[in-house]
Amino acid sequence: MKPTTQDEHSLNERIAYIYSISDLSQYIVQIHYQKESFFIEKSGEQETFLSMDLAVQAAKSKGCIHGYVCLENTYNELGTIEPEQRFSCSK
């Protein structure tokens, strides 16, 4: 999958949204196609993937060629900071 913007997609393309859950140790995949969306399921339950690679492979298997990564806790991606520093602004 290649990085792109939402405006560049046609309605006939399947777009994957990969959400990180459980502090980046699990992922779920939502597919958008022709103004509808669904999560990848297994046995009627939302499927979770233990790595980003597995989530991307699952999205590709559903026909997605574009995708976005959606982070639950973005500060986890940037390192450990104190809670009071997360939303502070400097003057």
N, C-alpha and C positions, 0 to 999 in steps of 0.2 A: 504494500500500500504506500502511496506517496502523499506527502503533505499537500493540502490544498485549502481553498476557502469554500464555504457553503455556497456562495454565489456561482461558483464554477461548475456545479453539478447540474446534470439534467434530471428530470423526474424519472427517467428510465434507468438510472444508476442506483445500485444498492450501496448504501453508505453505512459503515460500522461506527458505532460509538462504544468504545471500550472503557468501562468504568473500573477504577481501582477501588477495592474494598478491603477491609481488614488490614489497614496500614501497608498497602502495596504487596500483600502476600496472596491475594486472590483477585480475580477479574471476572466481570460479567460483560456480555456483549449484547448490545441492542442494534437491530438492523432497521434502517429506514429505507422504504421503497415505495414510490408513487403515493406519497402523502400518508402512508401507513407505517406503523412500526411494531416490532415484536422483539422479545428477548429470546436468545437461543435457549432452548429447553432440552432436557433429557428426562424421559419417563414422566412428562407432565410437570416437571419442576424446573425452575430457572437453573441453568447449568453454570457452575463456577469453574474457572480455570486457574491452575496453580502457577502459571507464568504468563507473561505478556506474549511470548512466542506461541503458546498454545491458544491464547485468545485470538491472536492474529490469524493463525491457521484455521480456526473455526470460522472466523469472519470470511476468509477467502473461500472456504468450502461452501459458503452460502452465496457466493458470487460477488462479494464486495471487492472493489478495487481502490476505494478511498476509505480512510478511517480517521477518527479523532480519538485521542486519549483524554479521558475526563478524570481528573484527580479528586478524590474525596477530601484529602488533607494536603493541600499544596505545600504547606510549610514542612511536611515530612520530606518532600523532594529537595528542599533547600538546606537541610541540615537542622540541627537542634538549636532552637532559640527559646528564650524565656517567654511565657505566656504574655507578659506585659509588653514585650517588644513586638509582638506579631502585628499589632495595629497602630503602633506609635508613628507619629510624623515628626520629622525634624524641621525646625524653623530656619 
